[in-house]
Amino acid sequence: MTPVARAGVEAAPPVSGPAPDTGGRRLPRTLHPVAWWIWALALATAVSRTANPLLLLLVLAVLGYVVTARRTEAPWARGFKYYLYLALTVVAIRVVFRAVFATGITPRDHFLFSLPHIPTPDWYAGIQIGGPVSLEAVLSAATDGLRLACMLCCIGAANTLANPKRALRVLPGALHELGVAVTVAISVAPQLVQSVQRVARARKLRAGRAKGLKALRGIVVPVLEDALERSLRLAAAMDSRGYGRAGTATRNSRRLTGALMLLGMCGLCAGAYGLLDATAPRFLGLPAMASGAVLCVAGLRLGGRRVTRTTYRPDPWRLPEWAVAGSGVLSAVLLFSNLGYNAAELNPSIYPLSWPTLPLAPTVAILLAGTAGFLAPPPSPAQRGHAA
């Protein structure tokens, strides 16, 4: 008789049989952060190809859908709307600068209003301050600002969907210190948003009725104090983990690593120039880029020896990661291939002033990037309920 039976408790029989049926649903999990960054950077690259406002607005809609469908409730996942506010600010600043620092209008322009003109010296020729403002100038500035705003929102979407701390774990050892600095930098905005929200909730609980500029004093001081405390805790944590240590690498090893990385970056720059310039020699194209990539990889491998790290429960890279990253890369490739559409449709002219067209192939390419909203697995309930 087993000890369990002696205690009067009947032992449960072993469970056998097939695994429980999930109804064909995908199990919730967190997508690899690098997949989200590849998707977002590829979409930002596609945005740089066009100035069509309809396509740019479609990109913003795709970003909003994907972020809404696959974001968690972590602190860094709550700041996408602030990136949208920043995007609107960029567009407004671009329009204001174009209106103030105008270059005059042509007889074909549609006159809107006129600003007071300020005379400028002769060495400042070509640019005038104030004067008449045309509808074409405002639309051109708004379109340029919208393109930059879409790029900022792409980075904001990656920062919202990907855990920056988990992205730090997959960096090569040679880039560990640089990755920590970048992670801290991109985490500032979400943490600042979290501090402002926490202070605002505390003010509501204390029946704070001040609004507008009157409430600014009661919000700024607690937020600055919280930022200082976060900085001190981060510095203590980095010091306790030996951040900035030199490791076991010798001086010659560090010099060799720096030389390999410098030559590799020069090779990548020369290769990119050779691919973009059709008149450049052939050896400045793919051969230079391949050589630069090999030198960079060698430098990273050699520099990674001085940083010894262990990974607990590494993030898997499975089919959803390939699908999400591939949808963004394929969208950028389709927009740069000029297949199935006229390149002029990506950058419509405002002379004469007309409504831009919506080309079919670029539209499908952008919508293809939006499939990441259901290709990625849904976040787990635990991640939706608290910060991961």
Buried (B, 14 or more C-beta within 10 A) or exposed (E): EEEEEEEEEEEEEEEEEEEEEEEEEEEEBBBBBBBBBBBBBBBBBBBBBBBBBBBBEBBBEBBBBBBEBBBBBBBBBBBBEBBBEBBEEBBBEBBEEBBBEBEEBEEEBEEBEEBEEEEEEEEEEEEBBBBBBBBBBBBBBBBBBBBBBBBBBBBBBBBBBBBBBBBBBBBBBBBBBEBBEBBBEBBEBBBBBBBBEBBBEEBEEEEBEEEEEEBEEBBEEBBEEBBEEBEEEBEEEBEEEEBEEEBEBEEEBBEBBEEBBEBBBBBBBBBBBBBEEEEBEEEBBEBBBEBBBEBBEBBBBBBBBBBEEEEEEEBEBEEBBEBBBBBBBBBBBBBEEEEEBEEEBBEBEBEEEEEBEEBEBBBEBBBBBBBBBBBBBBBBEEBBEEEB
